């Protein structure tokens, strides 16, 4: 695949010509198959289209300098997908089968895995397929699992840029489904995000129901100051990000104190006077926040640029992802 095409294309818009697929029918999963990436034969009455029975994951495979390829934190992403399936009462895929599907697809698409700073983004998606528009109160007995692959380039090819974040005093999603990686959660965040872009030139929205900091529409939120990190403690109301977990694990190893607890907007505004704010997610890894917008006022985060702690942690995490630093946490799965 042409490198210039990957560089210039929007993230996730270029797909490899092969995908991995399996179907759940009659109480069991079929054997997985590698097939050409193409439209699927889905009935218009499919459960997922009417009742939102779908979940997905997103993670990356990297090419090392010596040509070897590995997937970053594959087991953690698969376990989160299985958890999402259980919470949405979808047929739960076997971890071993999902692993085979991902690794077989990456192996088939070896030539499409970009060199650093690019990567191959992997997107497994699981959705209900039973054709029944009267099944609002019934779990789907049929489902499909597809793994797609997309060569992507560095999210910040033009250099790190501090983000403008609008503080929204409402929830991103239903409290008991915040930890589920389902499309409906992202769709629910689109309206407030687009309004914040239009009215405040914001890049993202930080959802803070009842004034308590939670997450943005597509990333977890961290505060950093004096080698101390503060972030929301895990509960059902927001996504348990793998990048978040990786950053916190690495930070502790580097000597940072990490606090995971509930905190509010007022504490956040006090913290950023001389601290840093960071978004953590798969696409951009760690992204610095330069401005918080709250109740019509703009608050500068530190000096308004991406802070030194953010840059340091981001570089250290990327070095592990690309195989440039030792994998002391067992995060890399070779292909």
BAZALUM-832089 format. One record per residue (C-alpha): residue number from 1; x, y, z; residue in one letter. Coordinates in steps of 0.001 Angstrom, whole numbers, plus 500000, padded with zeros to 6 digits. Example, Ala and Ser with C-alpha at 12.3 -4.5 7.8 and 13.67 -1.06 7.14 Angstrom:
BEGIN
n,x,y,z,res
1,512300,495500,507800,A .
2,513670,498940,507140,S .
END
This chain:
BEGIN
n,x,y,z,res
1,500000,500000,500000,X .
2,501329,503436,499058,X .
3,502856,505227,502068,X .
4,501779,508663,500849,X .
5,498166,507465,500698,X .
6,498360,506372,504338,X .
7,500046,509623,505414,X .
8,497399,511842,503837,X .
9,494249,509823,504561,X .
10,492043,510539,507595,X .
11,492676,508113,510460,X .
12,490938,504768,509814,X .
13,489676,505610,506328,X .
14,492060,503285,504434,X .
15,491402,499554,504894,X .
16,493433,496531,503911,X .
17,491913,494273,501254,X .
18,491436,491421,503749,X .
19,489335,490954,506908,X .
20,488742,488139,509392,X .
21,485181,487000,510121,X .
22,483196,484492,512198,X .
23,479461,483956,512729,X .
24,477491,482840,515807,X .
25,474495,480620,515026,X .
26,472785,477665,516718,X .
27,474640,478301,519952,X .
28,478197,478176,518619,X .
29,480790,480168,516738,X .
30,481823,479145,513248,X .
31,485462,478697,512321,X .
32,487056,482032,511493,X .
33,487885,482849,507879,X .
34,490004,485406,506078,X .
35,487924,487028,503370,X .
36,488188,490051,501061,X .
37,487099,493262,502763,X .
38,483614,493781,501357,X .
39,480014,494602,502358,X .
40,478336,492031,504601,X .
41,474979,490327,503942,X .
42,473093,491840,506896,X .
43,469286,491762,507036,X .
44,467632,495199,507473,X .
45,465852,493780,510531,X .
46,469168,492840,512177,X .
47,469130,493278,515963,X .
48,472149,495616,515977,X .
49,470505,498069,513585,X .
50,467387,498433,515727,X .
51,468512,497806,519297,X .
52,472197,498748,519353,X .
53,473571,495300,520161,X .
54,477134,495979,519070,X .
55,480547,496625,520582,X .
56,484046,497065,519242,X .
57,487725,497482,520095,X .
58,490611,499477,518662,X .
59,494342,498766,519008,X .
60,497514,498698,516928,X .
61,500159,496444,515435,X .
62,503632,497942,515014,X .
63,506588,497186,512761,X .
64,509937,497161,514522,X .
65,513134,498555,513043,X .
66,514292,494967,512331,X .
67,511101,494217,510366,X .
68,509372,492191,513080,X .
69,505720,492907,513895,X .
70,503870,492822,517209,X .
71,500454,493813,518583,X .
72,500261,496113,521610,X .
73,498215,494840,524590,X .
74,496167,492384,522571,X .
75,495010,490342,525568,X .
76,493718,493395,527450,X .
77,491681,494593,524463,X .
78,490190,491150,523878,X .
79,489165,490846,527516,X .
80,487523,494275,527372,X .
81,485578,493245,524268,X .
82,484398,490071,525989,X .
83,483306,492197,528954,X .
84,481394,494527,526610,X .
85,479705,491499,525025,X .
86,478602,490211,528433,X .
87,477212,493587,529497,X .
88,475273,493941,526207,X .
89,474144,490269,526402,X .
90,475815,489480,523080,X .
91,477267,486036,522282,X .
92,480681,486183,523948,X .
93,483556,485269,521615,X .
94,486269,482954,522874,X .
95,489514,484794,523633,X .
96,491583,482203,521784,X .
97,489472,482566,518642,X .
98,489660,486364,518667,X .
99,493424,486113,519133,X .
100,493684,483797,516132,X .
101,491544,486134,514030,X .
102,493663,489177,514844,X .
103,497038,487498,514405,X .
104,496023,485756,511166,X .
105,494820,489062,509724,X .
106,497987,490917,510733,X .
107,500103,488119,509285,X .
108,498192,488236,505985,X .
109,498550,492038,505900,X .
110,502258,492163,506794,X .
111,503152,494287,503741,X .
112,500533,496854,504817,X .
113,501973,497434,508306,X .
114,503670,500840,508031,X .
115,507072,501573,509463,X .
116,507271,503959,512427,X .
117,505691,506392,513080,X .
118,502852,504521,511346,X .
119,500996,501437,512580,X .
120,498276,498988,511584,X .
121,495083,499867,513439,X .
122,492934,496814,514255,X .
123,489164,497086,514686,X .
124,487204,494023,515863,X .
125,483450,494657,515856,X .
126,480784,492331,517253,X .
127,477087,492829,516488,X .
128,473728,491070,516702,X .
129,472343,489793,513398,X .
130,469065,488017,514200,X .
131,466368,489496,511871,X .
132,463628,490358,514379,X .
133,462288,493877,514866,X .
134,460176,492671,517792,X .
135,463161,491573,519871,X .
136,463684,494747,521906,X .
137,463560,492757,525142,X .
138,465358,489653,523880,X .
139,469106,489048,523455,X .
140,470203,488261,519919,X .
141,470847,484513,519374,X .
142,472877,485274,516242,X .
143,475893,487510,515784,X .
144,478851,488356,513598,X .
145,482430,489155,514580,X .
146,484607,490981,512046,X .
147,488188,492186,512408,X .
148,489216,495020,510093,X .
149,492699,496466,509581,X .
150,493650,500022,508646,X .
151,497191,501332,508025,X .
152,497498,504664,509844,X .
153,500184,507305,510175,X .
154,501302,509393,513134,X .
155,498230,511143,514553,X .
156,500358,514256,515094,X .
157,502455,514200,511922,X .
158,502642,518000,512055,X .
159,503809,517986,515684,X .
160,502004,517889,519034,X .
161,499370,520585,519392,X .
162,497642,521525,522659,X .
163,493877,520945,522566,X .
164,490996,523205,523509,X .
165,488548,521324,525752,X .
166,485028,522446,526633,X .
167,483739,521420,530077,X .
168,480215,519971,529834,X .
169,478327,519433,533121,X .
170,476437,516373,531904,X .
171,477039,512671,531261,X .
172,478497,511204,528103,X .
173,476345,508086,528372,X .
174,474116,505992,530640,X .
175,476037,505435,533911,X .
176,475883,501624,533809,X .
177,477091,501479,530180,X .
178,479965,503973,530307,X .
179,482504,501154,530567,X .
180,481138,499430,527438,X .
181,482864,500232,524146,X .
182,479712,500502,522082,X .
183,478950,502798,519167,X .
184,475940,504353,520861,X .
185,478169,505964,523488,X .
186,480172,507734,520801,X .
187,477066,508818,518922,X .
188,475667,510268,522156,X .
189,478761,512455,522537,X .
190,478633,513830,518990,X .
191,475941,516460,519569,X .
192,477664,518198,522507,X .
193,481055,517885,520775,X .
194,479880,519478,517537,X .
195,478159,522260,519484,X .
196,481372,522929,521434,X .
197,483348,523115,518203,X .
198,480869,525531,516683,X .
199,480371,527779,519701,X .
200,483775,527646,521419,X .
201,486266,526358,518802,X .
202,486807,523378,521110,X .
203,488466,520157,519971,X .
204,486717,517926,522470,X .
205,484259,517928,525374,X .
206,485135,516907,528918,X .
207,481987,515413,530444,X .
208,481566,516252,534122,X .
209,478135,515126,535401,X .
210,477208,516980,538613,X .
211,480557,518765,538326,X .
212,482573,515546,538757,X .
213,485258,514985,536092,X .
214,484664,511855,534029,X .
215,486057,511549,530451,X .
216,485940,513176,527028,X .
217,483957,511845,524079,X .
218,486794,509586,522951,X .
219,489536,509600,525596,X .
220,490300,509405,529302,X .
221,491411,512510,531209,X .
222,494517,512863,533411,X .
223,496083,515709,535400,X .
224,499857,515841,535962,X .
225,501939,518043,538275,X .
226,505283,517562,540061,X .
227,505492,513862,539110,X .
228,501981,513334,540501,X .
229,499103,512089,538306,X .
230,495441,512457,539220,X .
231,492674,510659,537311,X .
232,489140,509388,537917,X .
233,488942,506065,539751,X .
234,487424,503254,537686,X .
235,483679,502695,537831,X .
236,480910,501785,535376,X .
237,480315,505364,534182,X .
238,483297,505716,531832,X .
239,485551,503637,529593,X .
240,488421,501751,531213,X .
241,490996,502833,528658,X .
242,493915,500557,527849,X .
243,496079,503581,527017,X .
244,495085,505050,530382,X .
245,496116,501851,532143,X .
246,499370,501669,530175,X .
247,500258,505290,530976,X .
248,499543,504856,534691,X .
249,501508,501607,534869,X .
250,504462,503193,533112,X .
251,504232,506356,535232,X .
252,504381,504371,538469,X .
253,507443,502552,537134,X .
254,509058,505934,536376,X .
255,508504,507159,539910,X .
256,505270,509110,539550,X .
257,502712,509110,542341,X .
258,499332,508106,540888,X .
259,496033,509014,542550,X .
260,492793,507472,541264,X .
261,489773,509113,542878,X .
262,486734,511292,542231,X .
263,487526,514991,541761,X .
264,485552,517970,540514,X .
265,485889,520811,538030,X .
266,486953,523330,540678,X .
267,489886,521146,541740,X .
268,490808,520673,538089,X .
269,490923,524427,537507,X .
270,493171,524877,540541,X .
271,495446,522049,539373,X .
272,495997,523386,535854,X .
273,497204,526786,537067,X .
274,500705,525295,537216,X .
275,500071,521717,536036,X .
276,499225,519729,532910,X .
277,496057,518115,531558,X .
278,496206,515117,529226,X .
279,493886,512999,527100,X .
280,494731,509288,526805,X .
281,493483,507191,523888,X .
282,494568,504675,521266,X .
283,494734,506989,518246,X .
284,496781,509853,519682,X .
285,498298,507998,522707,X .
286,498750,510987,525065,X .
287,497593,514442,524004,X .
288,498248,517662,525886,X .
289,495453,520101,526724,X .
290,496252,523824,526395,X .
291,492899,525379,527286,X .
292,489832,524459,529339,X .
293,486609,526351,528590,X .
294,484133,526536,531466,X .
295,481058,528728,531937,X .
296,482093,531180,529252,X .
297,485663,531614,530483,X .
298,488902,530196,529080,X .
299,491482,528772,531495,X .
300,495067,528304,530322,X .
301,496592,524950,531257,X .
302,500096,525710,532542,X .
303,501731,527867,529887,X .
304,499213,526763,527250,X .
305,501584,524336,525507,X .
306,502000,520550,525715,X .
307,503762,520064,529046,X .
308,507093,518311,529704,X .
309,505566,515463,531721,X .
310,503088,514756,528910,X .
311,505879,514712,526332,X .
312,508072,512499,528514,X .
313,505387,509913,529263,X .
314,504175,509896,525657,X .
315,507690,509299,524312,X .
316,508328,506525,526840,X .
317,505042,504771,526027,X .
318,505523,505048,522265,X .
319,509029,503603,522600,X .
320,507527,500474,524189,X .
321,504730,500288,521608,X .
322,507237,500387,518754,X .
323,509597,497885,520361,X .
324,512323,500487,520871,X .
325,512351,499958,524654,X .
326,512276,496732,526643,X .
327,508831,495146,527058,X .
328,509138,494774,530827,X .
329,505350,494599,531304,X .
330,504667,491824,528750,X .
331,502521,494040,526542,X .
332,503703,492954,523085,X .
333,502346,489925,521199,X .
334,504594,488906,518282,X .
335,503034,487997,514942,X .
END
